């Protein structure tokens, strides 16, 4: 491993004294097929599952040693333990998934000329700087035969770290595939005909703490488009009728799903009777605000890949811990609109009455939410190439 002086110092300080207990022998999968060592961060679990499936489908004789699982402890930061693992497993390659660059493992593999491949990586912009940590990570990343990053910002960071375009690919993230929520097609078609080209948006599973902000956002939309329609889904079915009464009292015309009313021309707000028909509302609304993300009252918030998979552009607040991985993937791909407060939400909803803005967000979101298999195949490709080119 060729390191700069700063990178060598950073690596020495990072690994100094890191010697977790490791077994003398590693349990390997039975068989005599080629063995791949794979390490994934918790955030990259979906990537590990899908990439592993692609690899085994292409090479049924392939054995995969997944570090951190039962029988395969993770020697990420212990060079001596990593050397024992590499020497026992004798892998043809090391596949790393996620943002971590495990120094001990990379050092041991590089010293033995084991090809190292990094996939589904999200890089910190600070990695492109000149701190001791950045110098160490730059040196470790330089050992990779192929680097596949999940978003444009990570690609730019990798270029600043000196990774050549020949070794660098932006794949997008590996995402879990979710089957689109269903609805009754006849009902969807009937509603769509009633709406007759009106601009519509959905506020999904809105807690009481966000109801006022959603209504004000709709008033902002009405000022730009007097025919705008809001589908409002409270986070509890029990809240539907009381919410409808409050909105009617504020001067807006409301239709109630509980009364089998329909969104005719005069209706400005359609109140759902709870989150049981989300597949219908996602299909009808080209824009969706996912409730709970503005206030953090997110016990009933929805997975953002639900509207993404059905072509609805997504707006969300700063509280994204509940589906942190999904939000990180969408935001990294410029596939969602983030707002900071109620005023910002109103501005975003009004602005997203423009079809071109909606189409860009919705297309990016659909690509992220449905692209898991294709990205997994992209990450698997350089692993399979190493396998094909290795000596018999």
C-alpha distance (Angstrom), angle and dihedral (degrees) to the residues before:
residue distance angle dihedral
X1 . . .
X2 3.80 . .
X3 3.80 110.5 .
X4 3.76 134.4 177.6
X5 3.78 115.0 -120.1
X6 3.81 90.7 -103.4
X7 3.79 92.1 46.7
X8 3.81 91.8 48.9
X9 3.80 91.4 51.2
X10 3.80 92.3 46.9
X11 3.79 92.0 50.4
X12 3.83 92.9 47.8
X13 3.80 92.3 50.3
X14 3.79 91.8 45.4
X15 3.81 95.0 52.1
X16 3.79 98.0 36.8
X17 3.79 110.8 121.2
X18 3.81 95.2 -2.7
X19 3.78 103.4 134.3
X20 3.82 111.4 139.1
X21 3.79 117.5 -176.7
X22 3.81 110.6 -86.6
X23 3.80 130.5 179.0
X24 3.79 118.8 -111.1
X25 3.80 92.5 -127.0
X26 3.80 129.4 41.9
X27 3.80 120.3 -145.6
X28 3.80 106.7 -122.3
X29 3.77 127.6 -164.8
X30 3.82 112.3 -97.5
X31 3.77 119.9 -105.8
X32 3.76 136.8 60.8
X33 3.80 99.8 -101.9
X34 3.81 122.0 121.0
X35 3.80 114.4 -72.8
X36 3.79 127.3 -137.2
X37 3.80 121.9 -165.0
X38 3.80 109.5 -144.8
X39 3.78 128.0 -173.6
X40 3.81 122.9 -176.7
X41 3.78 131.8 -180.0
X42 3.83 115.8 -126.2
X43 3.81 88.8 -103.7
X44 3.81 89.6 56.0
X45 3.81 95.6 53.7
X46 3.81 91.7 112.1
X47 3.79 89.4 51.0
X48 3.81 92.4 50.7
X49 3.79 92.0 51.0
X50 3.79 95.9 47.9
X51 3.81 97.6 39.3
X52 3.80 90.4 47.6
X53 3.80 90.4 51.8
X54 3.83 91.5 50.4
X55 3.80 91.8 49.4
X56 3.80 95.5 48.7
X57 3.80 91.2 46.0
X58 3.81 89.5 54.4
X59 3.82 94.2 42.3
X60 3.82 112.7 23.6
X61 3.82 90.5 -176.2
X62 3.80 92.1 58.6
X63 3.80 118.1 118.4
X64 3.82 118.5 -154.2
X65 3.80 122.3 -159.3
X66 3.81 105.2 -160.2
X67 3.78 109.4 -160.8
X68 3.77 118.6 -136.4
X69 3.81 93.7 32.7
X70 3.80 127.4 107.1
X71 3.79 110.1 -60.8
X72 3.80 93.2 10.2
X73 3.82 110.5 77.9
X74 3.77 118.5 -168.5
X75 3.84 115.6 -109.5
X76 3.80 91.7 -178.8
X77 3.81 97.7 141.9
X78 3.83 101.5 23.4
X79 3.81 110.3 87.2
X80 3.82 94.5 -169.0
X81 3.80 93.4 50.4
X82 3.80 90.6 43.9
X83 3.79 90.3 52.7
X84 3.83 90.8 51.7
X85 3.80 90.6 49.7
X86 3.81 94.1 49.1
X87 3.81 91.9 45.8
X88 3.82 92.6 50.1
X89 3.80 97.9 41.1
X90 3.82 96.2 39.5
X91 3.81 91.7 -161.3
X92 3.78 123.3 -167.4
X93 3.82 89.8 -138.7
X94 3.80 145.1 0.1
X95 3.81 116.7 -129.9
X96 3.81 117.6 -163.5
X97 3.80 119.9 -168.9
X98 3.80 122.8 -167.4
X99 3.77 136.2 18.1
X100 3.81 98.9 -56.0
X101 3.80 120.1 104.9
X102 3.85 101.7 -163.4
X103 3.79 101.3 -151.2
X104 3.81 98.9 -161.3
X105 3.77 94.0 49.0
X106 3.80 94.8 44.2
X107 3.81 91.4 47.8
X108 3.80 92.5 51.1
X109 3.82 94.3 46.7
X110 3.82 94.0 45.4
X111 3.80 91.6 50.3
X112 3.82 88.7 57.2
X113 3.81 95.1 44.3
X114 3.81 92.0 -113.5
X115 3.84 108.7 159.6
X116 3.82 110.8 -114.8
X117 3.81 121.5 -154.0
X118 3.81 125.2 -171.8
X119 3.81 121.3 -158.9
X120 3.82 140.6 171.1
X121 3.81 88.1 22.5
X122 3.79 125.6 169.0
X123 3.80 109.3 -167.9
X124 3.78 125.2 -156.1
X125 3.83 111.7 -120.9
X126 3.82 87.0 -131.9
X127 3.82 87.5 66.7
X128 3.79 86.1 75.0
X129 3.81 91.8 61.7
X130 3.80 131.9 83.7
X131 3.79 104.1 -105.2
X132 3.81 121.4 127.3
X133 3.80 90.4 -104.0
X134 3.81 92.0 48.7
X135 3.81 91.4 50.3
X136 3.81 90.7 51.9
X137 3.81 93.1 48.2
X138 3.80 90.6 46.3
X139 3.80 89.7 55.2
X140 3.81 92.6 47.0
X141 3.79 92.4 47.6
X142 3.78 88.5 50.8
X143 3.82 88.8 66.0
X144 3.80 92.3 63.3
X145 3.78 119.1 108.1
X146 3.80 89.9 -158.9
X147 3.81 130.4 13.3
X148 3.81 118.7 -163.6
X149 3.79 115.7 -174.9
X150 3.78 128.4 -166.5
X151 3.81 102.6 -137.7
X152 3.79 144.8 23.9
X153 3.81 94.7 -105.2
X154 3.80 90.6 55.5
X155 3.80 89.9 49.0
X156 3.81 90.8 54.1
X157 3.81 90.7 47.4
X158 3.81 91.6 50.6
X159 3.79 90.7 51.6
X160 3.81 90.2 51.3
X161 3.80 87.6 51.1
X162 3.78 89.5 59.0
X163 3.82 101.0 -103.2
X164 3.80 109.2 151.3
X165 3.78 121.1 -126.0
X166 3.80 88.4 -119.3
X167 3.81 90.6 66.5
X168 3.82 97.7 33.8
X169 3.81 129.2 83.3
X170 3.78 132.1 171.0
X171 3.79 104.2 -144.2
X172 3.77 101.9 164.4
X173 3.80 118.7 -122.4
X174 3.78 127.5 -51.8
X175 3.78 104.2 -117.6
X176 3.74 134.0 -171.8
X177 3.78 111.1 -105.9
X178 3.80 113.0 -120.2
X179 3.77 121.3 -168.3
X180 3.83 108.7 -122.7
X181 3.79 113.1 -103.3
X182 3.78 111.8 -103.1
X183 3.78 131.8 -126.1
X184 3.79 138.7 174.3
X185 3.79 105.7 -83.5
X186 3.80 94.4 -152.1
X187 3.79 90.0 54.9
X188 3.81 92.5 47.4
X189 3.80 91.2 50.1
X190 3.80 91.5 48.3
X191 3.79 93.1 51.1
X192 3.80 92.0 45.7
X193 3.79 90.6 53.7
X194 3.80 91.4 50.4
X195 3.80 91.3 50.1
X196 3.82 90.6 54.9
X197 3.80 98.4 -168.0
X198 3.81 97.2 -39.0
X199 3.79 117.3 152.6
X200 3.80 107.0 -108.6
X201 3.77 135.0 -178.8
X202 3.78 135.0 -176.9
X203 3.79 130.0 -134.7
X204 3.80 102.8 -162.7
X205 3.81 126.1 -153.9
X206 3.79 94.4 -15.6
X207 3.82 115.4 -170.5
X208 3.83 118.6 -140.1
X209 3.81 89.5 -105.1
X210 3.82 90.2 66.1
X211 3.80 102.1 38.2
X212 3.82 94.9 96.4
X213 3.81 91.8 49.7
X214 3.81 91.3 51.0
X215 3.80 93.1 49.6
X216 3.81 91.2 49.2
X217 3.79 89.8 49.4
X218 3.80 88.8 54.3
X219 3.80 91.2 50.5
X220 3.80 87.3 55.0
X221 3.81 89.5 51.7
X222 3.82 90.9 49.0
X223 3.80 91.2 54.4
X224 3.80 88.6 60.7
X225 3.80 97.6 35.5
X226 3.80 115.7 21.2
X227 3.84 90.8 -163.1
X228 3.80 94.5 55.4
X229 3.80 115.2 136.8
X230 3.80 128.2 -153.8
X231 3.80 122.3 -155.8
X232 3.80 103.1 -158.3
X233 3.79 119.3 -166.9
X234 3.82 113.6 -172.8
X235 3.78 115.8 -147.5
X236 3.81 89.4 -117.2
X237 3.80 129.2 42.3
X238 3.81 89.6 -141.2
X239 3.80 89.4 64.7
X240 3.83 96.3 56.3
X241 3.81 102.3 89.2
X242 3.81 96.3 41.2
X243 3.80 90.1 48.3
X244 3.79 91.0 50.6
X245 3.82 90.3 52.2
X246 3.82 91.9 51.0
X247 3.80 93.8 49.2
X248 3.81 92.0 47.3
X249 3.80 89.3 50.9
X250 3.82 88.6 54.8
X251 3.81 90.1 60.3
X252 3.80 104.2 -98.3
X253 3.81 124.0 123.6
X254 3.80 111.2 -116.5
X255 3.80 135.1 -164.9
X256 3.81 118.4 -159.9
X257 3.77 124.2 -144.1
X258 3.81 89.0 -158.0
X259 3.82 88.3 63.9
X260 3.83 94.0 44.7
X261 3.80 89.8 -114.5
X262 3.79 120.3 158.1
X263 3.83 134.7 -137.7
X264 3.79 96.2 -103.8
X265 3.82 120.6 172.5
X266 3.82 96.2 -83.5
X267 3.81 95.0 49.8
X268 3.82 115.6 102.3
X269 3.80 99.9 176.3
X270 3.80 128.8 33.2
X271 3.82 112.2 -161.5
X272 3.79 115.1 -153.5
X273 3.77 121.4 -148.0
X274 3.80 93.1 -123.0
X275 3.81 139.4 -57.1
X276 3.81 98.0 -52.6
X277 3.81 98.0 102.9
X278 3.77 102.2 43.6
X279 3.79 92.5 133.8
X280 3.82 89.2 61.8
X281 3.81 95.9 47.8
X282 3.81 94.6 45.3
X283 3.80 89.6 54.3
X284 3.80 93.9 48.5
X285 3.82 98.0 44.6
X286 3.81 119.2 66.1
X287 3.84 89.1 -164.5
X288 3.81 126.9 46.8
X289 3.78 129.4 -171.1
X290 3.81 109.5 -161.3
X291 3.78 109.4 -139.6
X292 3.78 122.9 -131.8
X293 3.79 94.0 38.9
X294 3.81 94.8 92.0
X295 3.81 99.5 51.2
X296 3.80 100.5 22.0
X297 3.81 89.4 -119.4
X298 3.78 88.0 129.2
X299 3.80 107.2 143.6
X300 3.82 89.2 121.4
X301 3.81 100.3 31.3
X302 3.79 118.4 136.8
X303 3.79 131.6 -120.7
X304 3.83 106.0 -97.7
X305 3.79 91.5 -137.9
X306 3.83 87.8 70.9
X307 3.83 95.8 72.2
X308 3.80 91.4 31.2
X309 3.80 92.0 59.5
X310 3.82 90.4 51.9
X311 3.78 97.4 49.9
X312 3.79 100.9 -102.0
X313 3.82 118.5 140.1
X314 3.80 111.1 -125.2
X315 3.80 132.7 -132.2
X316 3.80 121.4 -174.2
X317 3.79 142.5 168.4
X318 3.81 129.5 -125.4
X319 3.83 96.7 -86.7
X320 3.82 101.1 91.3
X321 3.81 103.5 140.2
X322 3.81 94.2 110.6
X323 3.82 92.7 65.9
X324 3.79 98.2 15.5
X325 3.81 97.2 154.1
X326 3.80 94.1 49.1
X327 3.79 93.0 46.7
X328 3.80 91.5 47.9
X329 3.80 90.0 52.9
X330 3.80 94.0 47.6
X331 3.79 95.7 44.3
X332 3.81 91.6 45.5
X333 3.80 89.8 55.1
X334 3.82 93.3 47.0
X335 3.80 86.7 -115.2
X336 3.81 99.7 132.2
X337 3.81 137.6 43.0
X338 3.81 114.2 -124.2
X339 3.80 119.8 -154.3
X340 3.78 128.2 -170.8
X341 3.81 105.2 -152.9
X342 3.80 145.3 -8.9
X343 3.80 93.6 -74.9
X344 3.78 91.0 50.5
X345 3.81 90.1 49.2
X346 3.81 90.7 54.4
X347 3.79 90.9 50.8
X348 3.79 93.1 48.5
X349 3.80 94.7 48.8
X350 3.79 91.2 49.0
X351 3.81 91.9 47.7
X352 3.80 92.6 47.4
X353 3.76 91.7 65.3
X354 3.82 84.7 88.7
X355 3.82 109.8 97.4
X356 3.81 96.2 -145.4
X357 3.81 93.1 56.2
X358 3.79 91.3 46.4
X359 3.80 92.1 49.3
X360 3.80 93.7 51.9
X361 3.80 94.1 50.1
X362 3.80 93.5 43.0
X363 3.80 93.6 48.3
X364 3.80 92.8 49.3
X365 3.81 91.3 47.0
X366 3.80 92.6 48.9
X367 3.80 90.3 50.7
X368 3.81 92.1 51.9
X369 3.80 95.2 45.1
X370 3.80 96.2 47.1
X371 3.79 102.4 31.4
X372 3.79 99.5 81.8
X373 3.80 97.7 106.2
X374 3.80 94.3 47.0
X375 3.80 93.0 48.4
X376 3.80 91.2 46.8
X377 3.80 88.7 54.6
X378 3.82 90.4 50.1
X379 3.80 90.8 53.6
X380 3.79 92.4 45.0
X381 3.82 92.4 51.6
X382 3.84 99.6 75.8
X383 3.82 90.0 44.0
X384 3.80 90.2 54.7
X385 3.80 90.2 45.0
X386 3.83 90.6 56.0
X387 3.79 88.8 48.7
X388 3.80 92.9 51.2
X389 3.80 93.3 47.7
X390 3.80 98.2 46.0
X391 3.80 117.8 108.6
X392 3.78 116.4 -97.0
